């Protein structure tokens, strides 16, 4: 049986993800592309392969580029 944990997403509320989920799993669950966002926790960017912990607060920031 899969255990779930809650993660807070700024401006989106709480979501549940399976224990052992990584930042990439959260990004995909929210229908974002991995190469179009940066995920922050406590103001610091997280690597895509960072494991999520119960109760983490994340901010998903779109990456804008141009010239």
HELIX and SHEET records of a PDB file:
HELIX    1   1 UNK A   23  UNK A   29  1                                   7    
HELIX    2   2 UNK A   34  UNK A   36  5                                   3    
SHEET    1   A 5 UNK A  13  UNK A  18  0                                        
SHEET    2   A 5 UNK A   4  UNK A   9 -1                                        
SHEET    3   A 5 UNK A  57  UNK A  62  1                                        
SHEET    4   A 5 UNK A  37  UNK A  41 -1                                        
SHEET    5   A 5 UNK A  44  UNK A  45 -1                                        
END                                                                             
